[in-house]
Amino acid sequence: MFFACGYDGYGQLGLGRSFEDEEDEEEGVNTFQPVALPDGKHVQQVASGGAFTIVLTTDVSLFGCGFNYSCQLGLGD
């Protein structure tokens, strides 16, 4: 688990939602929110940019979330 806050318009915080679901997207998430990883996964490092977050776990798995319009996250779609 890690914690995230800020603008989530592309789902880049990993909270399982985006501001399309929110009433006021200009507000952002102004308090830290817990971001769950699959069971048994532990965060080693987090990298983020304006529209994405990538998480490296201690077992060297990578998880990505956020803007994927041009396949930036490497998800194959």
Beta strands, then each sheet from edge to edge (+ up, - down):
strand 1: 2-6
strand 2: 29-35
strand 3: 43-48
strand 4: 52-57
strand 5: 62-66
sheet 1: 1+ 2-
sheet 2: 3+ 4- 5+
end
